[in-house]
Amino acid sequence: MVLETLNPMHYNITSLVPDTMPMATVPILILMCFLFLIWNHEETSSIPGPGYCMGIGPLISHGRFLWMGVGNACNYYNKTYGEFVRVWISGEETFIISK
């Protein structure tokens, strides 16, 4: 009798999960997606430069500076965005001003 109560096949798993569980998860998932969008939202800057895009923009701009060097990367960003550009170097917002 003890072995029968410890047997996992003895219990019906669907009886342990209430029927309201799927209905409750939909609003929770929608709320989590909404909070994720608010958390990752960053106001657009009036200064041109690569976008933030959930942290991918800073990684790309920092990688470009490491790969091309400071001079070539500055020239690239100045040709692409103009003489006043906002980029990220080592995770910090940096402004490149050239003429």
DRENPA-3360 file (N, C-alpha, C; in nm, 2 decimals, always signed):
BEGIN
1 = MVLETLNP = +0.08/-0.12/+0.00/+0.00/+0.00/+0.00/+0.09/+0.13/+0.00 ~ +0.20/+0.13/+0.07/+0.29/+0.24/+0.07/+0.35/+0.26/-0.06 ~ +0.39/+0.15/-0.13/+0.45/+0.16/-0.26/+0.35/+0.21/-0.36 ~ +0.23/+0.18/-0.34/+0.13/+0.23/-0.44/+0.11/+0.38/-0.43 ~ +0.11/+0.43/-0.31/+0.10/+0.58/-0.29/+0.22/+0.66/-0.34 ~ +0.34/+0.59/-0.34/+0.46/+0.66/-0.39/+0.48/+0.64/-0.54 ~ +0.40/+0.56/-0.60/+0.41/+0.54/-0.74/+0.36/+0.67/-0.82 ~ +0.45/+0.73/-0.90/+0.40/+0.85/-0.97/+0.30/+0.83/-1.07;
9 = MHYNITSL = +0.29/+0.70/-1.12/+0.18/+0.67/-1.22/+0.05/+0.66/-1.16 ~ +0.04/+0.66/-1.03/-0.08/+0.65/-0.95/-0.16/+0.78/-0.96 ~ -0.09/+0.89/-0.97/-0.16/+1.02/-0.97/-0.18/+1.07/-1.11 ~ -0.29/+1.13/-1.13/-0.33/+1.19/-1.26/-0.28/+1.34/-1.25 ~ -0.18/+1.37/-1.34/-0.11/+1.50/-1.33/-0.21/+1.61/-1.37 ~ -0.31/+1.58/-1.45/-0.41/+1.69/-1.49/-0.50/+1.73/-1.38 ~ -0.51/+1.64/-1.28/-0.60/+1.68/-1.17/-0.52/+1.77/-1.07 ~ -0.39/+1.77/-1.08/-0.31/+1.86/-0.99/-0.31/+2.00/-1.04;
17 = VPDTMPMA = -0.32/+2.02/-1.17/-0.32/+2.16/-1.23/-0.46/+2.20/-1.26 ~ -0.50/+2.31/-1.20/-0.64/+2.36/-1.22/-0.66/+2.40/-1.37 ~ -0.79/+2.40/-1.41/-0.83/+2.44/-1.54/-0.81/+2.58/-1.57 ~ -0.80/+2.67/-1.46/-0.79/+2.81/-1.48/-0.64/+2.85/-1.51 ~ -0.55/+2.76/-1.50/-0.41/+2.79/-1.52/-0.38/+2.85/-1.66 ~ -0.42/+2.79/-1.77/-0.40/+2.85/-1.90/-0.46/+2.99/-1.92 ~ -0.58/+3.01/-1.86/-0.64/+3.14/-1.87/-0.57/+3.25/-1.78 ~ -0.50/+3.21/-1.68/-0.43/+3.30/-1.60/-0.29/+3.34/-1.66;
25 = TVPILILM = -0.23/+3.25/-1.73/-0.10/+3.27/-1.79/-0.10/+3.37/-1.90 ~ -0.21/+3.38/-1.98/-0.21/+3.48/-2.09/-0.20/+3.62/-2.04 ~ -0.28/+3.67/-1.95/-0.26/+3.81/-1.90/-0.12/+3.83/-1.84 ~ -0.07/+3.73/-1.77/+0.07/+3.74/-1.71/+0.17/+3.76/-1.82 ~ +0.16/+3.68/-1.92/+0.26/+3.69/-2.03/+0.25/+3.82/-2.10 ~ +0.13/+3.87/-2.12/+0.11/+4.00/-2.19/+0.16/+4.11/-2.10 ~ +0.14/+4.10/-1.97/+0.20/+4.20/-1.88/+0.35/+4.20/-1.88 ~ +0.41/+4.08/-1.88/+0.56/+4.07/-1.88/+0.61/+4.13/-2.01;
33 = CFLFLIWN = +0.55/+4.10/-2.13/+0.59/+4.16/-2.25/+0.58/+4.31/-2.25 ~ +0.48/+4.36/-2.20/+0.46/+4.51/-2.19/+0.57/+4.57/-2.10 ~ +0.60/+4.51/-1.98/+0.70/+4.56/-1.90/+0.84/+4.55/-1.96 ~ +0.86/+4.44/-2.04/+0.99/+4.43/-2.11/+1.01/+4.54/-2.21 ~ +0.90/+4.57/-2.28/+0.91/+4.68/-2.38/+0.93/+4.82/-2.31 ~ +0.87/+4.84/-2.20/+0.89/+4.97/-2.13/+1.03/+4.97/-2.08 ~ +1.08/+4.86/-2.03/+1.22/+4.86/-1.97/+1.32/+4.89/-2.07 ~ +1.30/+4.84/-2.20/+1.40/+4.85/-2.30/+1.38/+4.98/-2.39;
41 = HEETSSIP = +1.27/+5.05/-2.36/+1.25/+5.17/-2.44/+1.34/+5.28/-2.39 ~ +1.40/+5.34/-2.49/+1.49/+5.46/-2.47/+1.45/+5.57/-2.56 ~ +1.44/+5.69/-2.51/+1.40/+5.80/-2.59/+1.50/+5.82/-2.70 ~ +1.45/+5.85/-2.82/+1.54/+5.88/-2.93/+1.61/+6.01/-2.91 ~ +1.73/+6.01/-2.94/+1.81/+6.13/-2.92/+1.81/+6.21/-3.05 ~ +1.82/+6.34/-3.04/+1.83/+6.43/-3.15/+1.97/+6.42/-3.22 ~ +2.07/+6.36/-3.15/+2.20/+6.35/-3.20/+2.21/+6.23/-3.29 ~ +2.26/+6.24/-3.41/+2.26/+6.12/-3.49/+2.37/+6.02/-3.45;
49 = GPGYCMGI = +2.35/+5.89/-3.48/+2.44/+5.79/-3.44/+2.37/+5.66/-3.45 ~ +2.45/+5.55/-3.43/+2.39/+5.42/-3.43/+2.28/+5.40/-3.32 ~ +2.18/+5.33/-3.34/+2.07/+5.31/-3.24/+2.11/+5.22/-3.13 ~ +2.04/+5.23/-3.02/+2.07/+5.15/-2.90/+2.03/+5.01/-2.92 ~ +1.91/+4.98/-2.96/+1.86/+4.85/-2.99/+1.89/+4.74/-2.89 ~ +1.84/+4.77/-2.77/+1.85/+4.67/-2.66/+2.00/+4.64/-2.62 ~ +2.09/+4.73/-2.64/+2.23/+4.71/-2.60/+2.31/+4.66/-2.72 ~ +2.26/+4.63/-2.83/+2.34/+4.57/-2.94/+2.41/+4.69/-3.01;
57 = GPLISHGR = +2.36/+4.80/-3.02/+2.43/+4.92/-3.08/+2.56/+4.95/-3.01 ~ +2.56/+4.96/-2.88/+2.68/+4.99/-2.81/+2.79/+4.88/-2.83 ~ +2.75/+4.76/-2.84/+2.84/+4.65/-2.86/+2.90/+4.66/-3.00 ~ +2.82/+4.69/-3.10/+2.87/+4.71/-3.24/+2.96/+4.83/-3.25 ~ +2.93/+4.94/-3.19/+3.01/+5.06/-3.21/+3.14/+5.04/-3.13 ~ +3.14/+4.98/-3.02/+3.27/+4.95/-2.94/+3.35/+4.85/-3.02 ~ +3.29/+4.75/-3.08/+3.36/+4.65/-3.16/+3.43/+4.72/-3.28 ~ +3.35/+4.81/-3.34/+3.41/+4.88/-3.46/+3.53/+4.96/-3.42;
65 = FLWMGVGN = +3.53/+5.03/-3.30/+3.65/+5.10/-3.26/+3.76/+5.01/-3.23 ~ +3.74/+4.89/-3.17/+3.85/+4.80/-3.14/+3.90/+4.74/-3.27 ~ +3.82/+4.71/-3.37/+3.86/+4.65/-3.49/+3.93/+4.74/-3.59 ~ +3.87/+4.86/-3.61/+3.92/+4.96/-3.71/+4.02/+5.06/-3.65 ~ +4.02/+5.07/-3.52/+4.10/+5.18/-3.46/+4.02/+5.31/-3.45 ~ +4.07/+5.40/-3.36/+3.99/+5.52/-3.33/+3.98/+5.61/-3.46 ~ +4.09/+5.63/-3.53/+4.09/+5.72/-3.64/+3.99/+5.67/-3.75 ~ +4.01/+5.55/-3.80/+3.92/+5.49/-3.90/+3.78/+5.48/-3.86;
73 = ACNYYNKT = +3.75/+5.44/-3.74/+3.61/+5.44/-3.69/+3.55/+5.57/-3.69 ~ +3.62/+5.67/-3.64/+3.57/+5.81/-3.64/+3.54/+5.86/-3.78 ~ +3.63/+5.83/-3.87/+3.60/+5.87/-4.01/+3.48/+5.80/-4.07 ~ +3.46/+5.67/-4.03/+3.35/+5.59/-4.08/+3.22/+5.66/-4.03 ~ +3.21/+5.68/-3.90/+3.09/+5.74/-3.84/+3.07/+5.88/-3.89 ~ +3.17/+5.96/-3.91/+3.15/+6.09/-3.97/+3.10/+6.09/-4.11 ~ +3.14/+6.00/-4.19/+3.09/+5.98/-4.33/+2.95/+5.93/-4.32 ~ +2.92/+5.85/-4.23/+2.78/+5.79/-4.22/+2.68/+5.88/-4.16;
81 = YGEFVRVW = +2.71/+5.95/-4.05/+2.61/+6.03/-3.97/+2.64/+6.18/-3.97 ~ +2.75/+6.22/-4.02/+2.78/+6.37/-4.02/+2.89/+6.41/-3.92 ~ +2.90/+6.54/-3.90/+3.02/+6.58/-3.82/+3.00/+6.58/-3.67 ~ +2.88/+6.55/-3.62/+2.85/+6.54/-3.48/+2.78/+6.41/-3.45 ~ +2.85/+6.31/-3.39/+2.79/+6.17/-3.39/+2.80/+6.13/-3.24 ~ +2.70/+6.05/-3.20/+2.70/+5.98/-3.07/+2.72/+5.84/-3.09 ~ +2.83/+5.78/-3.02/+2.86/+5.64/-3.02/+2.88/+5.59/-2.88 ~ +2.91/+5.47/-2.87/+2.94/+5.41/-2.73/+3.08/+5.35/-2.74;
89 = ISGEETFI = +3.16/+5.39/-2.64/+3.30/+5.33/-2.63/+3.30/+5.28/-2.48 ~ +3.33/+5.15/-2.47/+3.33/+5.08/-2.34/+3.20/+5.10/-2.26 ~ +3.09/+5.11/-2.33/+2.96/+5.12/-2.26/+2.92/+5.26/-2.22 ~ +3.01/+5.36/-2.25/+2.98/+5.50/-2.22/+2.95/+5.57/-2.35 ~ +2.85/+5.66/-2.34/+2.81/+5.74/-2.45/+2.92/+5.84/-2.48 ~ +2.96/+5.85/-2.60/+3.08/+5.93/-2.65/+3.03/+6.01/-2.77 ~ +3.07/+6.14/-2.77/+3.04/+6.22/-2.88/+3.16/+6.25/-2.97 ~ +3.15/+6.23/-3.10/+3.26/+6.26/-3.19/+3.22/+6.39/-3.26;
97 = ISK = +3.31/+6.49/-3.25/+3.29/+6.62/-3.31/+3.40/+6.64/-3.41 ~ +3.37/+6.66/-3.54/+3.47/+6.68/-3.64/+3.42/+6.77/-3.74 ~ +3.51/+6.83/-3.81/+3.47/+6.92/-3.92/+3.57/+6.91/-4.03;
% end
